Amino acid sequence: MKRSPELTPLSHDHHQALFVALQLKRAEDPSPADLFISFLADDGEEHFRMEESILLPAWFAGGRADDAMAERVLSDHLELRAAAQRLRDGERSVDDLHSIGELLEQHVRFEERLLFPRIESDLDAESIAALGARLAAAESRPAAT
């Protein structure tokens, strides 16, 4: 399915996430843990922030949001953050990396295959355009330190 131009920046972020997920799922030693930690710190947190503070509120403002889908997004974000914390704390088994990779991949697939199409169908053209403008403005701002 062709993604609306307004959501394309979020989809582009997902390409990097899938690369990281694949590295984690293929891990034969704990070294890919640092890749995930860096990814989350450098790109993932900003992506999560945009979804949590811009995408989901715009969807809810449109009046047709699905609570369970939104809850899954937030829950996945929390699980991924917690996984990064465990890795930073030194819990780095290969099995854990495989599980984190699977979670990250499933999260991206959920958003791309279910969430984004649902949002695109639930919001009218004007709301999608406004959402796109807010996402573009957030992307152009320097990251918070």
Secondary structure as the mmCIF struct_conf table of DSSP 4:
data_model
#
loop_
_struct_conf.conf_type_id
_struct_conf.id
_struct_conf.beg_label_comp_id
_struct_conf.beg_label_asym_id
_struct_conf.beg_label_seq_id
_struct_conf.end_label_comp_id
_struct_conf.end_label_asym_id
_struct_conf.end_label_seq_id
HELX_LH_PP_P HELX_LH_PP_P1 LYS A 2 SER A 4
TURN_TY1_P TURN_TY1_P1 PRO A 5 LEU A 7
HELX_RH_AL_P HELX_RH_AL_P1 THR A 8 LYS A 25
TURN_TY1_P TURN_TY1_P2 ARG A 26 ARG A 26
BEND BEND1 GLU A 28 PRO A 30
TURN_TY1_P TURN_TY1_P3 SER A 31 SER A 31
HELX_RH_AL_P HELX_RH_AL_P2 PRO A 32 PHE A 39
HELX_RH_PI_P HELX_RH_PI_P1 LEU A 40 GLY A 44
HELX_RH_AL_P HELX_RH_AL_P3 GLU A 45 MET A 50
HELX_RH_PI_P HELX_RH_PI_P2 GLU A 51 LEU A 55
HELX_RH_AL_P HELX_RH_AL_P4 LEU A 56 ALA A 61
TURN_TY1_P TURN_TY1_P4 GLY A 62 GLY A 63
HELX_RH_AL_P HELX_RH_AL_P5 ASP A 67 ARG A 88
TURN_TY1_P TURN_TY1_P5 ASP A 89 GLY A 90
HELX_RH_AL_P HELX_RH_AL_P6 VAL A 94 PHE A 110
HELX_RH_PI_P HELX_RH_PI_P3 GLU A 111 LEU A 115
HELX_RH_AL_P HELX_RH_AL_P7 PHE A 116 ASP A 122
BEND BEND2 LEU A 123 LEU A 123
HELX_RH_AL_P HELX_RH_AL_P8 ALA A 125 SER A 140
BEND BEND3 ARG A 141 ARG A 141
HELX_LH_PP_P HELX_LH_PP_P2 PRO A 142 ALA A 144
#
